[in-house]
Amino acid sequence: GENVEQHPSTLSVQEGDSAVIKCTYSDSASNYFPWYKQELGKGPQLIIDIRSNVGEKKDQRIAVTLNKTAKHFSLHITETQPEDSAVYFCAASIGSGYSTLTFGKGTMLLVSP
Amino acid sequence: DTAVSQTPKYLVTQMGNDKSIKCEQNLGHDTMYWYKQDSKKFLKIMFSYNNKELIINETVPNRFSPKSPDKAHLNLHINSLELGDSAVYFCASSLRRTANEKLFFGSGTQLSVL
């Protein structure tokens, strides 16, 4: 089955800096790569996703890049703010039929004022 | 209105007891899920139901029994609770059953087995 590795497990940045979280996946058939943000005491929430026919996608301060050849994808957050502090999960799936999302182990991002 | 609501938010119980967690979604979605998040934050799918039909059962002990009375509800009953069952359990839903659908998560039920 699919295996998703996520790094780093924790990331501390100063407000205004950029943050990058990286994930690798094992199944070359995977074609859907979402990112979820989990704030303290809440459930994960989708913040951005990318499909394998696209190399990069942006939404305001967040962007995701995908390298299918190397089987890795990354989340980029620019101009970080304290409210960006949360646990971020990457995930991968084949995106059809009964396949399920496989999540990475999460990155705790701490943005200090 | 909360899209995916689960109750209770906290559940503290003794080993060996039986407990249930309830989940309801008002999004009109066809598919619902139970996920388990352990103390290291790892998220793992347990079950998935599509229109009340079980479609995914990820090698979960049979002490865990999901029930879906209708497509808006998915409950989780756990028999003979063990210490290792302590975790946060999340209910989620998606419009359809394919894995490229956005998941909407509830706020979680923190289960502590003493």
Interface residues (C-beta under 8 A of the other chain):
Chain A: N31 Y32 P34 Y36 Q38 G41 K42 G43 P44 Q45 L46 D49 R51 V87 F89 S93 I94 G95 S96 G97 Y98 S99 T100 L101 F103 K105 G106 M108
Chain B: V4 K40 K41 F42 L43 K44 I45 S48 I55 I56 E58 F90 A92 R97 T98 A99 N100 K102 L103 F105 G106 S107 G108
